[in-house]
Amino acid sequence: MSALDHVSQSGEICTTDHQGENFEGYRHKELITEFFERAIDILKQSFINFQLNNRVSLYNELEGYLGSTQNINEDVILHCDPTSTFNLYGWLRKSSKGNHQILEHIDDGDSSYINHNQLTKVKIHKILLEDASVFPIPDIGDYFNEDYFLKIVNTLSNENKRSLLKQGNHYALVGIPNEHGFAYVIFYYAIWYSFKEKVSFKGFKVSLTQRAWIDYLLNRTGQEKKTRHIAIIGCGALGSKIAEILAQTGVNKFSFIDPELLKTDNIYRHSLGLQYVNTYKSTSLANKFLIERPGLTIFPFVSHGESWIKSKITEDIDTIIIAIGHTPTEISLVKTIYEISANIQVIIGWLEPYDLGGHFISFNNKHVGCLNCLYFDEKSNKSLTPMYKYVQSGQLIAKNITGCAGAFTPFSSLNCMKLASYISEYVLNQQLGFVSISGDNQNANKNGIITTPFYNSVNNSNGINILNLKEIYKEVCPCCNT
C-alpha cells in the first residue's frame, strides 16, 4: 500500500498531534469509539489526498514516517543548519568490532563542541532539493533501498550524479523541502562499480538526523537567541548556576572570571562535578558549556574581578554579575564599575546561611541606588552588615569540620538555584531593584540561629520581597552619588 498521511510504516494511525490525551479510565466504550471515529476520518482524508496527489502533509511529516521504517535510524547529530552552511563534513568513529566506521556527527568542519579524538573527517555531499516530489516515499511496509536512492540521483545534474556514483565511499545529506523548512536524510554507502545504468552498492545505509544548532534548539524551548554579553565574576555555587540558566535561555556570549580551583568541598553545590576538581572554575565551566551547548562564545579569565575590570573588560559587556560572597570586595568592584564610561547593568547576589534564602540587587552604573547603599542604617550611618538581612548580628555562623582552614558557611544547592533563577530573569528582562527571597528556617532553628524581623516579614509575604532602588538609595553613598 502507498504511504498515507498520518499513517506510520507499521500501519499505526496518528489520531492526535497532542503529547497525550486525558480521559476517564472507566469510560472504555466512549474512548474506543472516539479514537475509531478519528482514525476513520483521518484515513478518509488521507485517501482523498492520495487520489488528488496531494502529498503536502506527508512531506511535512516525512521524518516521522521514515523514522518508523526498520532500516532507518536517527543516530547522526547535525550541528549546523545546512541551508546556511556552505561545506559540510562528517565525523566517523570505528565500530566496537573495528570492521567498519560509523557516521556520528555532521558540522562545518571546525566545531569546538565535538571531541575530535579518534574521529575521521570526511566530506559530505549536500543536496537540497527544490521539489519535494523528487524524493520517493517508500510504501507502507517497504524499505528505503538503493533503488529509491537512484531515483533521487537520476533527477540531479550530471555533475552531482557523477560525484555521487563514482567509485569509493560516499556520505550524502539530502534536504527535502516542506512547510517547516527541510526534512534531512543521510545516505552512506560505497560504490563498488558504476557503468552506464548499472550501479553496484555496498553497505547502503540510511539515517535521519538529530538537529543540534542553537537556533533550532532554542526554538524548541520557545526562545530566541539573545545577542548579549554577560560577565560573571565568581564562578562558584551561585555564579555557575546563573551561567547555566542563562546559557539555556538564549544568551550567546559570556565572560567567566574566577581565580580559584574547584575543590571537592563544593561539588554538591556547584554545576561542575568531581571530574573537574583541581581545575580552574572559569576555564572548566567554559569548556563544559562549549561542549554541551552549541552556539556559545565564552571567554574564561583566571583572574580576580578587580584585575579583569581594570585591564580586560570589553566595550560590549551588557551585564556584570558579581557572585563572590565577600562584601568589601564587592563594594570595591562597584566603585570601579561606576567609573566605567559604558552603560552597564550590575547585579550582585549572595546567599544567607542555613537555607534561609538569599538576596540580590540589580542596578545601573549610571544611576543612583547600588550595593553600597544597603550598608547604611536608618540614620545614614555606615554599617558593616546590610540593613536587610535574615540573621541577627553577633552570632557565629560558620561551621568547622577539619580545623581552622576548613571553616565554611552552610547553604544548599536548592537556594542557589532559586536565587539564580530570579537573577537570570532580571538579567534577561534588564530589570532593576533589590530582591530578597526566603527559604525554610528549619535548619536555622535546629542550629540555634536567631532570624531577624525582616526574614519573618519576607517569609510571611509568599517568600519574596522587592524594593525599588529609590527605597534603598542613600544620599551619603560615595559609590553612586558622585
C-alpha positions in Angstrom: 0.0 0.0 0.0 1.2 3.5 -0.8 2.2 5.8 2.0 -0.6 7.8 3.6 -0.9 11.0 5.6 -0.6 10.3 9.4 0.0 6.6 9.0 3.3 5.0 10.0 5.3 2.3 8.2 3.8 -0.3 10.6 0.2 0.9 9.9 -0.3 2.9 13.1 -2.6 5.8 12.6 -1.8 9.1 14.4 -5.1 10.4 15.7 -3.8 13.5 17.5 -0.8 15.8 17.5 -1.0 16.4 21.2 1.5 14.9 23.6 -1.1 12.6 25.1 -4.8 12.8 25.8 -6.7 13.0 29.1 -9.6 10.6 29.6 -11.7 8.9 32.3 -10.3 5.4 32.7 -13.6 3.7 33.3 -15.3 5.0 30.1 -13.8 2.4 27.9 -16.5 2.3 25.3 -16.6 6.1 24.7 -12.8 6.2 24.5 -12.5 3.4 21.9 -15.4 4.9 19.9 -13.8 8.3 19.9 -10.5 7.0 18.6 -12.0 4.7 16.0 -14.0 7.6 14.6 -10.9 9.8 14.5 -8.9 7.1 12.7 -11.7 6.6 10.1 -11.9 10.3 9.4 -8.1 10.5 9.0 -8.0 7.6 6.7 -10.8 9.0 4.5 -9.0 12.3 4.2 -5.6 10.6 3.6 -7.1 8.5 0.7 -8.7 11.7 -0.8 -5.3 13.5 -0.7 -3.6 10.4 -2.2 -6.1 10.4 -5.1 -5.5 14.1 -5.7 -1.8 13.5 -5.5 -1.7 16.0 -2.6 1.3 14.9 -0.6 1.9 18.1 1.4 1.0 16.6 4.8 3.1 13.5 4.1 6.2 15.5 3.2 5.6 17.7 6.3 5.8 14.6 8.5 8.4 12.8 6.3 11.0 12.4 9.1 8.4 10.8 11.4 7.3 8.4 8.6 10.8 7.4 7.7 11.7 7.1 11.4 9.2 4.2 11.6 11.0 2.3 8.8 13.0 -0.6 10.1 16.2 0.1 8.2 16.4 3.8 9.1 17.9 5.1 12.4 18.4 8.6 13.9 22.0 8.3 15.0 23.6 11.3 13.2 23.9 14.6 15.1 23.6 17.6 12.8 25.4 20.5 14.4 24.8 23.3 11.8 22.0 24.4 9.6 22.6 23.0 6.1 20.8 25.9 4.5 23.3 28.4 5.8 26.5 26.3 5.9 28.4 26.1 2.6 30.5 23.0 3.3 29.5 20.1 5.5 31.8 17.5 7.0 31.1 14.2 8.7 33.0 12.6 11.6 33.4 8.9 11.7 34.2 6.6 14.6 35.4 3.0 14.3 32.8 0.4 15.3 33.4 -1.6 18.5 34.4 -4.5 16.4 36.7 -2.3 14.3 35.5 -3.7 11.0 33.7 -0.5 9.8 33.2 3.2 10.6 30.1 4.8 11.9 29.0 8.4 11.0 28.3 10.2 14.3 28.4 13.9 13.6 28.0 16.4 10.8 29.2 20.0 11.1 31.1 22.8 9.3 34.4 21.0 10.0 35.5 23.1 12.9 33.0 22.7 15.8 34.5 23.2 19.2 31.8 21.2 20.9 32.8 17.9 19.2 35.6 15.9 20.7 37.5 15.0 17.5 39.8 12.5 19.2 39.8 9.2 17.3 37.3 10.5 14.7 37.9 10.6 11.0 36.8 13.6 9.0 35.0 13.1 5.6 33.3 15.4 3.1 29.5 15.4 3.0 27.7 15.8 -0.3 24.9 18.3 0.3 21.8 18.1 -1.9 19.0 20.5 -1.1 16.1 19.5 -3.4 13.9 22.3 -4.8 10.9 19.9 -5.4 9.9 17.5 -2.7 8.2 15.2 -5.1 11.6 14.2 -6.4 12.1 12.3 -3.1 10.3 8.9 -3.4 8.4 7.8 -0.3 8.5 4.1 0.4 5.2 2.2 0.5 3.9 1.1 3.9 5.9 -1.9 5.0 8.7 -1.3 2.4 12.3 -0.5 3.0 14.2 2.5 1.6 16.8 0.8 -0.6 19.3 1.7 -3.3 16.6 1.8 -6.0 14.8 4.6 -4.2 18.1 6.5 -3.8 18.9 6.1 -7.5 15.5 7.7 -8.3 16.7 10.8 -6.5 20.2 10.8 -8.1 18.8 10.5 -11.6 16.9 13.8 -11.2 20.1 15.7 -10.3 22.6 17.5 -12.6 25.2 15.4 -14.4 27.9 16.8 -12.1 26.1 15.8 -8.9 25.3 12.4 -10.5 28.9 11.7 -11.3 30.0 12.8 -7.9 27.5 10.6 -6.0 28.1 7.5 -8.2 31.9 7.4 -8.6 33.8 4.5 -7.1 34.5 4.8 -3.4 32.8 5.7 -0.1 30.1 8.3 0.0 28.2 10.3 2.6 25.3 12.4 1.3 22.8 14.7 3.1 19.6 15.2 1.2 17.2 18.0 2.2 13.6 17.6 1.2 11.6 20.9 1.3 8.3 21.1 3.3 6.3 23.7 5.1 8.6 23.6 8.1 11.8 24.1 6.1 13.6 20.9 5.2 13.5 17.3 6.3 17.0 15.8 6.3 18.0 12.3 5.3 21.6 10.9 5.4 22.8 8.2 2.9 26.1 6.5 3.3 27.3 3.8 1.0 30.2 2.6 -1.1 30.1 2.3 -4.9 31.7 -1.0 -6.0 31.4 -0.1 -9.7 29.2 2.1 -11.9 28.8 1.6 -15.6 26.1 3.2 -17.7 22.8 2.3 -16.0 24.4 -0.4 -13.7 25.5 0.7 -10.2 26.7 -1.7 -7.6 26.3 -0.5 -4.0 27.9 -1.9 -0.9 26.9 -1.2 2.7 24.0 1.1 1.8 22.6 2.7 5.0 20.0 5.5 5.7 19.8 7.7 8.7 17.8 10.6 9.9 19.4 13.4 11.9 19.1 14.9 15.4 19.4 18.7 14.9 21.8 20.4 17.3 22.3 24.0 16.2 21.4 26.8 18.5 18.5 28.5 16.6 16.7 25.2 16.2 17.3 24.1 19.8 16.1 27.5 21.3 13.0 27.3 19.0 12.2 24.0 20.7 12.0 25.9 24.0 10.0 28.8 22.6 13.0 31.2 22.9 15.3 33.2 20.6 19.0 33.8 20.6 19.9 37.0 22.5 22.9 38.9 21.4 24.1 39.8 24.9 27.5 39.7 26.6 27.2 38.7 30.2 30.2 38.8 32.6 30.1 36.7 35.7 32.7 37.5 38.4 32.8 34.5 40.7 32.1 31.1 39.2 31.2 29.3 42.4 28.0 27.7 43.5 25.8 30.7 42.7 27.7 32.0 39.7 27.8 28.7 38.0 24.1 28.2 38.4 23.3 31.6 36.9 25.6 30.9 34.0 23.9 27.5 33.4 20.4 29.1 33.3 21.4 32.0 31.0 23.2 29.6 28.6 19.9 27.7 28.2 17.8 30.8 27.7 19.4 32.2 24.6 22.3 34.4 25.8 25.1 33.7 23.4 28.2 35.4 24.9 29.9 35.2 28.3 33.0 36.1 30.2 33.7 33.9 33.2 36.1 35.5 35.8 37.4 33.5 38.7 41.0 32.8 40.0 40.2 29.7 42.1 40.4 26.0 41.6 37.4 23.8 42.2 37.7 21.7 45.4 35.8 18.6 46.4 34.1 20.5 49.3 31.9 22.4 46.9 30.8 19.8 44.2 27.4 19.3 45.8 26.6 23.0 45.3 28.4 23.6 42.0 27.5 23.0 38.4 30.9 21.3 37.9 31.3 17.8 39.3 34.0 15.6 40.6 35.9 15.2 37.3 36.7 19.0 37.4 38.2 19.0 40.8 41.7 20.8 40.9 40.9 22.7 37.7 40.2 26.4 37.4 36.5 27.1 37.7 36.3 29.7 35.0 38.0 27.6 32.3 36.3 24.3 33.3 32.9 26.0 33.3 33.6 27.4 29.9 34.8 24.1 28.5 31.8 22.3 29.9 29.3 24.7 28.3 31.1 24.8 24.9 30.8 21.0 24.7 27.2 20.8 26.0 25.6 24.0 24.5 26.1 24.7 20.7 26.5 28.3 19.5 28.0 29.9 22.6 31.0 32.2 22.8 32.8 32.1 26.2 35.9 33.9 27.4 37.3 32.4 30.6 39.7 34.5 32.8 41.7 33.0 35.6 42.0 36.3 37.5 40.4 38.4 40.2 37.5 40.6 39.3 39.4 43.8 40.1 42.2 42.8 37.6 39.7 41.9 34.9 37.6 45.1 35.2 40.7 47.3 35.0 42.5 45.6 32.2 40.3 43.1 30.3 36.8 44.4 30.3 35.4 44.8 26.7 33.2 47.5 25.4 30.3 45.2 24.5 29.6 44.0 28.1 25.9 44.4 28.8 25.7 43.0 32.3 28.2 42.3 35.1 27.1 39.7 37.7 29.1 39.5 40.9 28.7 36.4 43.0 31.8 36.1 45.2 30.1 36.4 48.6 32.7 38.9 50.0 31.1 42.3 50.8 34.3 44.6 50.9 35.5 43.2 47.5 32.0 43.6 46.0 31.7 47.2 47.1 35.2 47.9 45.8 34.2 46.4 42.4 31.1 48.5 42.3 33.1 51.7 42.9 35.3 50.7 39.9 32.3 49.9 37.7 30.8 53.3 38.3 34.0 54.8 36.8 33.5 52.9 33.5 32.1 55.1 30.7 29.9 52.4 29.3 26.3 51.9 30.5 26.2 48.6 32.3 23.6 46.6 34.3 25.2 45.4 37.5 23.8 42.5 39.7 25.3 41.3 43.0 23.8 38.2 44.6 24.5 36.5 47.9 23.1 33.6 49.9 22.0 33.5 53.6 23.3 30.6 55.7 21.3 27.5 56.8 18.9 27.5 53.8 17.3 30.8 54.9 17.3 32.2 51.3 19.2 35.0 49.6 19.2 38.5 48.1 20.4 40.3 45.0 20.5 43.9 43.9 20.2 44.9 40.2 21.2 48.5 39.3 22.8 50.6 36.5 26.2 52.2 36.9 24.9 55.5 35.6 22.1 55.9 38.1 21.7 56.1 41.9 21.0 53.2 44.1 23.6 50.5 44.5 25.0 47.7 46.7 26.8 50.2 49.0 23.5 51.9 49.8 22.5 48.8 51.7 25.3 49.2 54.2 23.9 52.3 55.9 21.4 52.3 58.8 18.2 54.3 59.1 20.3 57.3 60.2 22.6 57.1 57.2 25.5 55.8 59.4 27.8 53.3 57.7 27.3 49.7 58.8 29.3 46.5 58.5 26.2 44.5 57.8 23.4 45.2 55.3 20.2 46.8 56.5 18.2 44.0 55.1 19.4 40.7 56.4 18.0 37.4 57.8 20.4 36.6 60.7 20.7 38.7 63.8 24.2 40.2 64.2 26.6 38.7 66.7 26.0 35.0 66.0 28.7 32.5 65.0 27.5 31.3 61.6 30.5 29.3 60.2 30.8 25.6 60.7 34.1 23.8 61.0 34.8 20.1 60.3 38.5 19.9 59.5 40.1 22.7 61.6 40.8 26.4 61.0 41.3 26.1 57.3 38.1 24.2 56.9 35.6 26.8 58.1 32.6 27.2 55.8 29.1 28.8 55.7 26.5 26.1 55.1 23.9 26.8 52.4 22.1 24.4 50.0 22.2 23.9 46.2 18.4 24.4 46.2 18.7 28.0 47.4 21.4 28.6 44.8 19.1 27.5 42.1 16.2 29.6 43.4 18.3 32.7 43.6 20.0 32.1 40.3 16.6 31.7 38.6 15.4 35.2 39.9 18.7 36.8 39.0 18.6 35.3 35.5 15.1 36.7 35.0 16.3 40.2 36.0 19.2 39.8 33.5 17.0 38.8 30.6 14.4 41.5 31.3 17.0 44.1 32.3 15.0 44.8 35.5 16.3 46.9 38.4 15.6 46.6 42.1 16.6 44.9 45.4 15.1 41.4 45.8 15.0 39.1 48.8 13.8 35.5 48.7 13.3 33.4 51.8 13.9 29.7 52.3 12.9 27.3 55.1 14.0 28.1 58.6 14.1 24.5 60.0 17.8 24.1 59.5 18.5 27.5 61.2 16.2 26.7 64.1 17.9 23.3 64.5 21.3 25.1 64.8 20.0 27.8 67.2 20.2 30.6 64.7 18.1 33.7 65.5 16.5 35.3 62.5 15.5 38.9 62.0 12.1 40.6 61.8 12.9 41.2 58.1 13.2 37.5 57.5 9.9 36.9 59.1 8.3 39.6 57.1 9.6 38.2 53.8 8.7 34.6 54.8 5.2 35.7 55.6 4.9 37.5 52.2 5.0 34.5 49.9 8.7 34.2 50.4 9.7 37.3 48.3 10.2 41.0 48.9 11.0 43.5 46.2 12.2 47.1 46.8 12.8 49.7 44.1 16.2 51.4 44.1 14.7 54.7 45.3 13.7 52.9 48.5 17.2 51.8 49.3 19.2 54.7 47.9 21.3 56.7 50.4 22.4 60.3 49.5 25.6 59.7 51.6 26.7 56.8 49.4 30.1 57.6 47.9 29.6 55.0 45.1 26.5 56.0 43.2 26.1 59.6 44.4 29.2 61.2 42.9 
